[in-house]
Amino acid sequence: MRNLPTERVPRRYRGAALSTLLFLAVVVACSGTAPGTGPRFDDETTDGVAAELTCMKHQPQAPGPRYTDETLRRTDETLALLRYYTANGAKPYCDGNDVTDIDRRWIDLYIALGADAEKVKRP
């Protein structure tokens, strides 16, 4: 069996090693991604600016935990959903089709959040 050196690492190398490990720990901690919280509601804004719409587009994905889990729900995202349906909820869809199952889930969420169901009534 070979004898390993028992000398301690010089202080200057210990400091560098500690700094490197600390740096790597920070990089790893900051590069982690949040757990999947589902899609964001497409409120058809451009850089946060809402345009006057004559019709609505269908939502491509159903609401996920970002909107359905109260512990993950953010006020800014919820307000965008509420603002969109309050202003546009009774307008027709641009493709001329009716509400899809996915759209229905967003509308149900809008109502579950306490919004006025009259704003999303279909003619």
C-alpha positions in Angstrom: 0.0 0.0 0.0 1.3 3.4 -1.0 1.6 6.1 1.6 -0.3 9.3 0.6 1.3 12.6 1.4 0.1 14.0 4.7 1.0 17.6 4.0 -1.8 20.1 4.2 -2.7 22.1 1.2 -1.1 25.6 1.4 -3.6 28.3 2.5 -3.6 30.1 -0.8 -4.8 27.0 -2.6 -7.5 26.4 0.0 -8.9 29.9 -0.5 -8.9 29.4 -4.2 -10.6 26.0 -3.9 -13.2 27.4 -1.5 -13.9 30.3 -3.8 -14.3 28.1 -6.8 -16.7 25.8 -5.0 -18.7 28.7 -3.8 -18.9 30.2 -7.3 -20.0 26.8 -8.7 -22.7 26.4 -6.0 -24.1 29.9 -6.9 -24.0 29.1 -10.6 -25.9 25.8 -10.1 -28.4 27.4 -7.8 -29.1 30.3 -10.2 -29.4 28.1 -13.3 -32.1 25.8 -12.0 -35.5 26.1 -13.6 -38.7 26.5 -11.7 -41.0 23.5 -11.7 -43.3 23.4 -14.7 -46.2 25.6 -14.0 -47.9 25.3 -17.3 -48.6 27.7 -20.2 -49.1 31.5 -19.9 -52.4 32.9 -20.9 -52.1 34.6 -24.3 -53.8 38.0 -23.7 -52.7 39.2 -27.2 -50.7 42.1 -25.9 -47.5 43.4 -27.5 -44.9 44.3 -24.9 -47.6 44.7 -22.3 -49.7 47.0 -24.5 -53.3 45.9 -25.1 -54.8 46.6 -28.5 -58.5 47.0 -29.2 -59.6 43.6 -30.5 -62.5 42.9 -32.8 -62.3 39.1 -32.3 -60.4 36.7 -30.1 -58.0 33.9 -30.9 -58.3 30.5 -29.3 -56.0 29.6 -26.5 -53.5 26.9 -27.6 -53.2 25.2 -24.2 -55.4 24.7 -21.1 -54.5 26.5 -17.9 -51.9 24.8 -15.7 -50.9 25.1 -12.1 -49.6 28.7 -12.8 -53.3 29.6 -12.7 -55.1 26.7 -10.9 -52.7 26.3 -7.9 -53.2 29.3 -5.5 -49.7 28.9 -4.1 -48.2 29.4 -7.6 -50.7 32.0 -8.9 -49.2 35.5 -9.6 -51.3 38.6 -9.5 -49.9 40.1 -12.7 -50.7 36.9 -14.7 -54.1 36.5 -13.2 -55.0 40.2 -13.9 -54.0 39.8 -17.5 -56.5 36.9 -17.8 -59.2 38.8 -16.1 -58.6 42.0 -18.1 -58.7 40.1 -21.4 -62.0 38.3 -20.8 -63.6 41.3 -19.2 -62.9 43.4 -22.4 -63.2 40.7 -25.0 -65.0 37.7 -23.6 -68.3 38.2 -25.5 -66.5 38.8 -28.9 -66.5 36.1 -31.6 -63.4 34.0 -32.3 -61.4 35.2 -35.3 -61.7 31.8 -37.1 -65.5 31.9 -36.8 -65.6 28.8 -34.7 -67.2 28.4 -31.3 -65.5 27.9 -27.9 -63.1 24.9 -27.8 -62.7 22.7 -24.8 -59.5 24.5 -24.0 -61.2 27.9 -24.2 -63.9 26.6 -22.0 -61.4 25.7 -19.3 -60.0 29.3 -19.4 -63.5 30.8 -19.3 -64.4 28.5 -16.3 -61.2 29.7 -14.6 -62.2 33.3 -15.3 -65.5 32.8 -13.6 -64.0 30.7 -10.7 -61.7 33.7 -10.0 -64.9 35.7 -9.2 -65.3 37.5 -12.5 -68.7 38.4 -14.0 -70.0 35.5 -16.1 -72.0 38.0 -18.2 -68.7 39.2 -19.8 -68.1 35.8 -21.4 -71.7 34.9 -22.5 -71.9 33.8 -26.1 -74.6 35.4 -28.3 
